[in-house]
Amino acid sequence: MKVRVATSGIALVLALAGCGGDDNGGAATPTPTATTPPAPASASLLPATGETAAYKDTLLKLTFDTAPVVTGLGQIRVYKSDGTLVDTIDTSPNVVAAGGETQVAIGAANTEIDKIGNGVASLTQYRFTYYRPIRIAGNSATIKLHDGVLAYDTSYYVQVDQSVFNGGFAGAGSFPGIGGTTGWTFRTRSAPTSTSTLVVDDDGAADFRSVQGALDYVMATGCLSCAGAATAKTITVKNGVYDEQLFLRNVSNLTIAGENRAGTVVQNSNWEAFNPGTGGSRATPNTTFTNIGGVTTLGNRLSLGGGRALLLVEGGDLLKLTNFTMTNTHQKDATQNSQSEVIYYNSATLNGSRFIGTDMNFIGTQDTLQMKGWVWIYNSLIAGDVDFLWGYPFAELIENSELRTVFDPSAPTSGGYLFQARSAKGYPGFVVLGGSLTAASGVPAGSAYLARSGGNTQAQGFCTTPLAVGGGSPGNANQYCDTVAFLGVRMGEHIATAGWFINPVPNQLPTAREGWRESGSLTAAGTPLPLAGRETRYAASNADLTGLNTRTKVFAQWNGNAGWNPQP
């Protein structure tokens, strides 16, 4: 798959595959006639040359004699055995430069545009994002092809220009390149036989090598309009580090389970300046520009539309994540827009849209979790610094979990804010039941706040005034509210005495169902927390939050008051 940006800087010229991911409209592409370098030792390549059971979503890996360097020159090409070109990775700055961007801070080499969900027959909209196709670790170079370009039961050969890498390879003093039709060959295996139980492993026997490979398969076989829509589906992810951007659309009844909470890590460095916007799926890439600068103006970036989250979820019901770690590895930079979700859960119906996270680690900085719908997070860790729990839910219950404020080197004296609520009016919003608020080393005492407003004015109070068209919240689409409640939560010394960031002071008292409230707050040691420093109107609201003290009460309004009582 290739997405190319025309030199006008606006028009996008797509030469996208059908299901096979063919870059050239199915036409055979002549193999370059340059002198073919000698075939490398099979041990230097993964898949090994001649492999007959490679994975459809395989990474390409070259092991060098010394640590390789990506030069920012040349291409990597994959062909079917009949000479049809199916994918090209251009390591030069051409992909970004052709788009007319003015930014130079991020760097343009080793950057490609992906179409996540490519080849999934049930999809008409995809996630378009920039990504870094080559990663270096030690003496190895790993190459991620564009999503969905390989097919099952198909033979391929790979060519790598000599100019792509510097480094000793296969006994040679420099990388000789890989050319011809026999230097690096492999054949993919057949499709999995099960549509309900899948295994992902980066190095052992499995159905897929990547999480997105499994998600593509599930979207193709278990989508809302597919025969397997109502079937309970499980993806088991074995221990390993899976560095990838993820996309799931219109799938219900899916569990993604890790082998080990600490040992199974799904991660990616993605952020606002790199992929602007919260993100959404589209039929074609967006063609508008946005400024990447935070403190300073650093120039414009093409906003493709897929957004800054590690995982983008759209539609569906009953998605469960359990027993693994998800990390957006982006490190904040005060000169760039650094918002960077781990998950953007964009599903918001009154009778579906349920998300469960149990025994999970969600690690980020600003905006770690942006959620809609009905969300239950249990016995988990959520880490971040600024508004790291936010969104537009009907009800989001965070139960028996740790909310950890991380140190922000770009703002070392500030502990930031835990919540920025934009909850649907008339619903419970964000509820923290039990658990603890902790801080990483370096976070100053008294520097973090429980919440700040989503932008309401003093005259508006806790809820926006009704909007003429649409609005942020789903159920009552014209209004959203600053609705957050803490019940019996242990709070560390990093929490400011005032608790809430009152700027401006909402011009109304909170109620049992709306506004900023806390009840039974505790110190880190478990003793009652003095609330003398809290603003009077919030301290006065502590009398009665019993309508939110169980998960059945929090989710009582789901599906027309039928209710929902999720279990671990």
Backbone hydrogen bonds, N-H to C=O, Kabsch-Sander energy under -0.5 kcal/mol:
donor,donor_aa,acceptor,acceptor_aa,energy
2,K,15,A,-0.8
4,R,13,V,-1.7
6,A,4,R,-0.6
6,A,11,A,-2.2
9,G,6,A,-2.3
9,G,98,A,-0.5
13,V,4,R,-2.3
13,V,11,A,-0.5
14,L,12,L,-0.7
15,A,2,K,-1.1
15,A,13,V,-0.5
21,G,18,G,-1.5
23,D,85,L,-1.3
24,N,85,L,-0.8
25,G,22,D,-0.6
27,A,24,N,-1.9
29,T,83,G,-2.1
44,S,41,A,-1.9
45,L,42,S,-2.0
46,L,61,K,-1.9
50,G,185,T,-2.6
51,E,48,A,-2.4
51,E,185,T,-0.7
54,A,187,R,-2.6
58,T,55,Y,-1.8
60,L,143,I,-2.6
61,K,46,L,-2.9
62,L,141,A,-2.5
63,T,44,S,-2.6
64,F,62,L,-0.6
64,F,139,N,-3.4
65,D,168,G,-2.8
66,T,168,G,-1.1
69,V,166,N,-2.2
71,T,69,V,-0.6
71,T,164,V,-2.3
76,I,89,I,-2.2
77,R,159,Q,-2.7
78,V,87,D,-2.5
79,Y,157,Y,-2.8
80,K,84,T,-3.0
81,S,155,S,-1.8
83,G,80,K,-2.3
85,L,27,A,-0.5
86,V,78,V,-2.9
87,D,78,V,-1.5
89,I,76,I,-3.2
90,D,88,T,-0.6
91,T,74,G,-2.2
91,T,89,I,-0.7
95,V,92,S,-0.6
97,A,93,P,-2.8
98,A,94,N,-2.4
99,G,96,V,-1.3
100,G,97,A,-1.5
101,E,96,V,-0.8
102,T,300,N,-0.7
103,Q,300,N,-1.8
104,V,298,L,-0.7
110,N,91,T,-2.2
112,E,131,Y,-2.6
114,D,112,E,-0.5
114,D,129,T,-3.4
116,I,114,D,-0.5
116,I,127,R,-3.0
118,N,115,K,-1.7
120,V,117,G,-2.0
121,A,119,G,-0.7
123,L,120,V,-1.7
126,Y,282,R,-3.4
127,R,116,I,-2.0
128,F,126,Y,-0.7
129,T,114,D,-1.6
129,T,127,R,-0.6
131,Y,112,E,-2.4
135,R,142,T,-2.4
137,A,140,S,-2.3
140,S,137,A,-2.0
141,A,62,L,-2.6
142,T,135,R,-2.9
143,I,60,L,-3.7
144,K,133,P,-2.8
145,L,143,I,-0.7
149,V,146,H,-1.3
153,D,189,R,-1.6
154,T,151,A,-0.5
156,Y,186,F,-3.1
157,Y,79,Y,-2.2
158,V,184,W,-2.4
159,Q,77,R,-2.7
160,V,178,I,-2.5
161,D,75,Q,-2.5
164,V,161,D,-1.6
165,F,162,Q,-0.6
166,N,69,V,-2.1
169,F,172,A,-1.2
172,A,169,F,-2.5
178,I,160,V,-2.6
183,G,179,G,-0.8
186,F,156,Y,-2.0
187,R,51,E,-2.4
188,T,154,T,-2.4
189,R,54,A,-2.7
198,L,234,T,-2.7
200,V,236,T,-3.0
201,D,208,F,-2.1
207,D,199,V,-2.6
208,F,199,V,-1.7
214,A,210,S,-1.3
215,L,211,V,-2.3
216,D,212,Q,-3.0
217,Y,213,G,-1.6
218,V,214,A,-2.4
219,M,215,L,-2.8
220,A,216,D,-1.5
221,T,217,Y,-1.7
222,G,218,V,-3.3
224,L,250,N,-1.8
226,C,223,C,-1.7
228,G,221,T,-1.1
229,A,226,C,-1.5
231,T,228,G,-0.6
233,K,253,N,-2.8
234,T,196,S,-2.9
235,I,255,T,-2.9
236,T,198,L,-2.7
236,T,234,T,-0.6
237,V,235,I,-0.6
237,V,257,A,-3.0
238,K,200,V,-3.1
238,K,236,T,-0.6
240,G,263,G,-2.1
242,Y,240,G,-0.5
242,Y,265,V,-3.2
243,D,241,V,-0.7
244,E,242,Y,-0.9
244,E,267,Q,-1.8
246,L,310,L,-3.2
248,L,312,L,-2.3
250,N,314,E,-2.9
252,S,222,G,-0.6
253,N,317,D,-2.1
254,L,318,L,-1.5
255,T,233,K,-2.7
256,I,320,K,-3.1
257,A,235,I,-2.7
257,A,255,T,-0.6
258,G,322,T,-2.5
259,E,237,V,-2.0
264,T,260,N,-2.4
265,V,240,G,-2.9
265,V,263,G,-0.7
266,V,325,T,-3.0
267,Q,242,Y,-2.4
267,Q,265,V,-0.5
268,N,327,T,-1.6
270,N,268,N,-0.8
272,E,339,Q,-2.1
273,A,337,N,-1.8
274,F,271,W,-0.5
275,N,271,W,-3.1
280,G,305,G,-2.1
282,R,126,Y,-2.4
286,N,304,L,-3.2
288,T,303,S,-0.6
290,T,301,R,-2.2
292,I,299,G,-2.4
294,G,335,T,-1.9
295,V,334,A,-1.5
298,L,296,T,-0.7
301,R,290,T,-3.0
303,S,288,T,-2.9
304,L,302,L,-1.0
306,G,128,F,-1.9
307,G,276,P,-0.5
308,R,277,G,-1.9
310,L,341,E,-1.1
311,L,342,V,-2.3
312,L,246,L,-1.8
313,V,311,L,-0.5
313,V,344,Y,-2.5
314,E,248,L,-2.4
315,G,346,N,-1.4
318,L,354,R,-0.5
319,L,354,R,-2.0
320,K,254,L,-2.8
320,K,318,L,-0.6
321,L,356,I,-2.7
322,T,256,I,-2.3
323,N,358,T,-1.5
325,T,264,T,-2.8
326,M,361,N,-3.2
327,T,266,V,-2.3
328,N,363,I,-2.3
329,T,268,N,-1.4
329,T,327,T,-0.9
330,H,268,N,-0.5
332,K,330,H,-0.5
336,Q,333,D,-2.0
337,N,292,I,-2.5
338,S,336,Q,-0.6
340,S,366,Q,-2.1
342,V,368,T,-3.5
343,I,368,T,-1.6
344,Y,311,L,-2.5
345,Y,343,I,-0.5
345,Y,370,Q,-2.5
346,N,313,V,-2.9
346,N,344,Y,-1.0
347,S,345,Y,-0.9
352,G,349,T,-0.6
353,S,316,G,-0.8
355,F,374,W,-2.6
356,I,319,L,-2.8
357,G,376,W,-2.4
358,T,321,L,-2.2
359,D,378,Y,-1.9
361,N,324,F,-1.8
362,F,381,L,-3.2
363,I,326,M,-3.1
363,I,361,N,-0.6
364,G,362,F,-0.5
364,G,383,A,-1.4
365,T,340,S,-0.6
367,D,386,V,-1.9
368,T,365,T,-0.6
369,L,388,F,-1.8
370,Q,343,I,-2.5
371,M,369,L,-0.6
371,M,390,W,-1.9
372,K,345,Y,-0.8
373,G,392,Y,-0.6
374,W,353,S,-2.7
375,V,373,G,-0.5
375,V,395,A,-2.6
376,W,355,F,-2.6
377,I,397,L,-2.8
378,Y,357,G,-3.0
379,N,399,E,-2.0
381,L,360,M,-2.8
382,I,402,E,-2.6
383,A,362,F,-2.8
384,G,404,R,-2.2
385,D,365,T,-2.0
387,D,385,D,-0.6
387,D,417,Y,-1.1
388,F,417,Y,-1.0
389,L,418,L,-1.7
390,W,369,L,-2.4
391,G,420,Q,-1.1
392,Y,371,M,-1.6
394,F,373,G,-2.5
395,A,373,G,-1.5
396,E,429,G,-2.9
397,L,375,V,-2.8
398,I,396,E,-0.6
398,I,431,V,-3.0
399,E,377,I,-3.1
399,E,397,L,-0.7
400,N,433,L,-2.3
402,E,380,S,-2.6
403,L,401,S,-0.5
403,L,436,S,-2.7
404,R,382,I,-2.6
404,R,402,E,-0.7
405,T,403,L,-0.5
405,T,438,T,-2.7
406,V,384,G,-2.1
406,V,404,R,-0.5
411,A,408,D,-1.7
414,S,411,A,-1.8
415,G,447,S,-1.9
416,G,447,S,-0.5
417,Y,385,D,-1.1
418,L,449,Y,-2.3
419,F,450,L,-1.4
420,Q,389,L,-1.8
422,R,391,G,-1.8
423,S,481,C,-2.0
424,A,393,P,-2.1
425,K,479,Q,-1.2
427,Y,424,A,-1.4
429,G,394,F,-2.6
430,F,483,T,-2.1
431,V,396,E,-2.8
432,V,485,A,-3.1
433,L,398,I,-2.2
433,L,431,V,-0.6
434,G,432,V,-0.6
434,G,487,L,-2.8
436,S,401,S,-2.1
437,L,490,R,-2.9
438,T,403,L,-1.9
438,T,436,S,-0.6
440,A,405,T,-2.9
443,V,440,A,-1.6
446,G,493,E,-2.3
447,S,444,P,-1.3
447,S,494,H,-0.5
448,A,494,H,-2.9
449,Y,416,G,-2.1
450,L,499,G,-3.2
452,R,419,F,-2.0
461,G,457,T,-1.5
463,C,460,Q,-0.9
464,T,480,Y,-2.6
467,L,478,N,-1.5
477,A,474,P,-0.6
477,A,475,G,-0.8
479,Q,476,N,-2.7
481,C,423,S,-2.6
482,D,462,F,-3.1
483,T,481,C,-1.5
484,V,482,D,-0.6
484,V,515,G,-2.0
485,A,430,F,-1.8
486,F,517,R,-1.6
487,L,432,V,-2.8
488,G,519,S,-2.9
490,R,435,G,-2.3
491,M,522,L,-2.8
492,G,437,L,-1.8
495,I,492,G,-1.7
496,A,448,A,-3.4
499,G,496,A,-1.3
500,W,498,A,-2.6
501,F,451,A,-2.4
502,I,500,W,-1.3
503,N,501,F,-1.4
503,N,504,P,-0.7
507,N,458,Q,-1.3
508,Q,506,P,-1.4
511,T,514,E,-2.7
517,R,484,V,-2.1
517,R,515,G,-0.5
519,S,486,F,-2.6
522,L,489,V,-2.7
523,T,527,T,-3.2
524,A,491,M,-0.6
526,G,523,T,-1.6
529,L,521,S,-2.5
534,R,531,L,-1.6
535,E,498,A,-0.6
538,Y,535,E,-1.6
539,A,535,E,-2.0
540,A,536,T,-2.3
541,S,538,Y,-1.1
542,N,539,A,-1.3
543,A,540,A,-0.6
544,D,541,S,-0.6
548,L,545,L,-2.1
549,N,546,T,-1.0
554,V,550,T,-2.0
555,F,551,R,-2.2
556,A,553,K,-1.1
558,W,555,F,-1.4
559,N,350,L,-3.0
560,G,557,Q,-0.6
561,N,557,Q,-1.0
562,A,558,W,-1.0
562,A,559,N,-0.9
563,G,558,W,-2.3
